């Protein structure tokens, strides 16, 4: 079962990147008692594969992800771990 916050994050990422694959994990429960968790904001991990990352360095990819989430970074997300691949890079990745 997902939360409305999780669904909003997933929807924004899907709209911005039209990913070939995306795994979003809510890791908030691992941070209970942490200062960011006390404010109600969540901790997330995303692995996303998109052609939108072609030709971009890692920092530019992360900036795009943060920009796509906009206000959620201030209101709903305390921490976000990002792994952003191009389709060609993802082909060499094993899970």
C-alpha positions in Angstrom: 0.0 0.0 0.0 1.3 3.4 -0.9 0.8 6.9 0.6 -0.5 10.0 -1.1 3.0 11.5 -0.7 4.6 8.5 -2.4 2.0 8.6 -5.2 2.7 12.4 -5.8 6.4 11.8 -6.0 6.0 8.9 -8.4 3.6 10.9 -10.6 5.9 13.9 -10.8 8.9 11.8 -11.7 6.9 9.8 -14.3 5.5 13.0 -15.9 8.9 14.7 -16.1 11.0 11.7 -17.3 8.7 9.2 -19.0 11.0 6.6 -17.5 11.7 3.2 -19.0 11.9 1.9 -15.5 11.6 3.5 -12.1 11.8 2.1 -8.5 10.8 4.4 -5.7 11.3 3.2 -2.2 10.0 4.9 0.9 12.7 4.5 3.6 11.1 6.8 6.1 10.6 3.9 8.6 14.4 3.5 8.7 14.8 7.0 10.0 12.3 7.1 12.9 13.5 9.6 15.5 15.7 11.4 13.0 15.2 15.2 12.9 13.7 15.2 9.4 11.3 12.5 10.3 10.1 14.4 13.3 8.8 17.1 11.0 6.8 14.5 9.0 8.9 14.7 5.9 10.0 11.4 4.3 13.2 9.7 3.2 13.1 8.1 -0.3 15.3 6.3 -2.7 14.7 6.3 -6.4 16.3 4.4 -9.3 15.2 5.9 -12.6 16.1 5.1 -16.2 15.2 7.7 -18.8 16.4 9.0 -22.2 16.1 12.5 -20.6 19.5 11.8 -18.9 21.3 11.2 -22.2 24.4 13.4 -22.5 24.1 14.7 -18.9 26.5 14.3 -16.0 25.3 13.0 -12.7 25.0 16.4 -11.1 22.8 17.7 -13.9 20.6 14.5 -13.7 20.1 15.1 -10.0 19.3 18.7 -10.5 16.6 17.7 -13.0 15.1 15.2 -10.5 15.1 17.8 -7.7 13.5 20.4 -10.1 10.8 18.0 -11.2 9.8 17.5 -7.5 9.8 21.2 -6.9 7.9 22.2 -3.7 7.8 18.6 -2.5 11.5 18.9 -1.6 10.6 21.6 0.9 7.3 20.2 2.2 7.3 16.4 1.9 10.8 15.1 1.3 13.6 15.3 3.8 16.1 13.1 2.0 16.2 11.6 -1.5 18.8 9.2 -2.7 19.0 9.3 -6.6 20.3 6.8 -9.0 19.7 8.1 -12.5 20.7 6.1 -15.6 20.4 6.4 -19.4 19.0 3.4 -21.1 22.4 2.4 -22.3 23.9 2.6 -18.8 21.1 0.6 -17.4 21.7 -2.3 -19.8 24.9 -3.0 -18.0 23.4 -2.9 -14.5 22.3 -6.0 -12.8 20.0 -5.9 -9.8 
